[in-house]
Amino acid sequence: MLDAPSPNDLAPFWMPFTANRQFKSAPRMLTGAKGMHYTTQDGRQVIDGTAGLWCCNAGHGDPRIVKAIQDQAAELDYAPAFQMGHPKAFELASRLATMMPGDLDHVFFTNSGSESVDTALKIALAYHRANGEASRTRLIGRERGYHGVGFGGISVGGIVNNRRFFGSLLAGVDHMRHTHLPEQNAFSRGQPEHGAELADDLERLVALHGGETIAAVIVEPMAGSTGVLMPPKGYLERLRAICDKHGILLIFDEVITGFGRLGSSFACEHFGVQPDIVTTAKGLTSGTVPMGAVMVRKHIYDAFMHGPETAIELFHGYTYSAHPLACNAALATLDVYRDDQLFERSAEMAPYWEEAVHSLKGLPHVIDLRNMGLIAGIELEPIPGQPTKRAFEAFLKCYEKGVMTRTTGDIIALSPPLIIEKSHIDQIFETIADVLKTID
Ligand SMILES: Cc1ncc(COP(=O)(O)O)c(C=O)c1O
C-alpha cells in the first residue's frame, strides 16, 4: 500500500504537546522559513519570536548550514555509531570541548534534549558506581523543572501535567523547591535579587535522605519551558557549594540556554558556575537536524576508562548518536555562530530587548515581566477558573497579526533567533502590546 494515493487528511498525525482537535479545526501550517520569518500555507510572513522551539538560534535557512547538510547526505549518509566512527564526530566533539568552560571536555552525542537528560542521569549513576560509591542512586530535580519527556526527564522534572498521567515514574527521585517568588521579584531585569537561600533546600534533602545516597542534582540554570524563570542572584553558586560539600554531581540542563541564548556561549559561562555535566540540544544544529550532546568533566570520563581495553565502558548509546548529517550541520552552525559573532550579537541586542520587554508594564493582564539575554517571559493574570486560556488567546491573535510566540500556562515566552534586528524587536513587542489591549 506504499504507493496508494492518500487523502490529505489531518487526522492520522497525532501532534505532540498540541490541542489536536483545536489545531485540526483551524490549522496553523508553516510551509517555508528564511532568516527571521516563517511563511504560512496561506502565504503570510510570520516573524519568528521563538526561534522555532527555542532552537533556530542562527535563524532559518542559512545557506552555509543548508549546504553542509546537503553535502554530507551525498558524501556519507550514515555510519554505524557503535564500534565504528567517522571523522566529523570527533571534530565536533573536539570543538565543543574547546568551547566549554573548565574541564568539561568529553562529549556524548544524542538526538534530542530528552535523550541528553536521560544520558546525563545514567552517566551520573554509573559514574558513582564506577567510582566505588554505588550507594549514590538518588536523583534530585526541582519543582517546575522541564527536562524533556523521557522517563528520567519527567521523573526529575517538576511540571505536573508532564508527570501525573504516566504512572509512578523513576523511584528514588526528590525535588527541591522552585525559585519563582513573584511577590518579591516581579518585574526584575535579569537575575532577581531574592531567593538565593532556596538552594538550601538541597541541604534539607541531604538531611532527609543522607548525602551519600544522592548521585546528582539537575537544574536548568535558567528555567525556560516552565515560563522563563531566572536564577536568583547567588542561587547557582550556593547550589554548587552544597553539591561540593556532599560529593553530589551538579548537572546543568542547557538545552535552551546553550549556544548564545543568554548572550554567552553557555549559561555556566554566563553565571560563572562550573557544573559537572551539561546537557544540550536545540541550538547545537540551530534546529536543522535533530541532535543533542552531553558534556562531562574529565574525571567523570576517566572513571570509566578502566578494565580490559576491549571491554565497552558505558552500555549506552543510540543508533543515531553522532549521525553524520547532524555532525556536519552542527559544525556548520558553530562556524556561523563564530563567523557572524552571534553570541556577541545576542549580548549586544539584550539591552534593547530588555527595554522592549519592560515597555509592556502597565498593559492589561500583565502581572510580571522577566528577561535575560534574548529571552523573555510575559506573565498574564489567568482568567479565574480557566487557566492558560488568556495566554493561548494572545498566542492565536499574535499569530494572526504575523508574530510567532509561545505560551506555557499563562506565560508568553519569547526567544528569537540571535540574528534579530531592532526593527524586528519593535514589531514583536508592538504586536504583543496591541493584542494585550484587545483580548479579554
Ligand atoms: C531544558 C530542557 N531540557 C530538555 C528538553 C527536551 O528537549 P527535546 O524536546 O529535544 O527532547 C527541553 C525542551 O524544551 C528543555 O527546554
The ligand as an SDF file (V2000), in Angstrom:
LIG
                    3D

 16 16  0  0  0  0  0  0  0  0999 V2000
   15.7550   22.3560   29.4940 C   0  0  0  0  0  0  0  0  0  0  0  0
   15.2290   21.3440   28.5400 C   0  0  0  0  0  0  0  0  0  0  0  0
   15.6170   20.0780   28.6440 N   0  0  0  0  0  0  0  0  0  0  0  0
   15.1880   19.1350   27.7960 C   0  0  0  0  0  0  0  0  0  0  0  0
   14.3260   19.4450   26.7780 C   0  0  0  0  0  0  0  0  0  0  0  0
   13.8300   18.3700   25.8580 C   0  0  0  0  0  0  0  0  0  0  0  0
   14.3500   18.5250   24.5870 O   0  0  0  0  0  0  0  0  0  0  0  0
   13.7010   17.6820   23.3720 P   0  0  0  0  0  0  0  0  0  0  0  0
   12.3470   18.2370   23.1350 O   0  0  0  0  0  0  0  0  0  0  0  0
   14.6820   17.9370   22.2540 O   0  0  0  0  0  0  0  0  0  0  0  0
   13.6840   16.2510   23.7890 O   0  0  0  0  0  0  0  0  0  0  0  0
   13.9000   20.7680   26.6230 C   0  0  0  0  0  0  0  0  0  0  0  0
   12.9640   21.1440   25.5390 C   0  0  0  0  0  0  0  0  0  0  0  0
   12.4220   22.2090   25.5090 O   0  0  0  0  0  0  0  0  0  0  0  0
   14.3480   21.7290   27.5280 C   0  0  0  0  0  0  0  0  0  0  0  0
   13.9410   23.0050   27.4540 O   0  0  0  0  0  0  0  0  0  0  0  0
  1  2  1  0
  2  3  1  0
  2 15  2  0
  3  4  2  0
  4  5  1  0
  5  6  1  0
  5 12  2  0
  6  7  1  0
  7  8  1  0
  8  9  2  0
  8 10  1  0
  8 11  1  0
 12 13  1  0
 12 15  1  0
 13 14  2  0
 15 16  1  0
M  END
$$$$
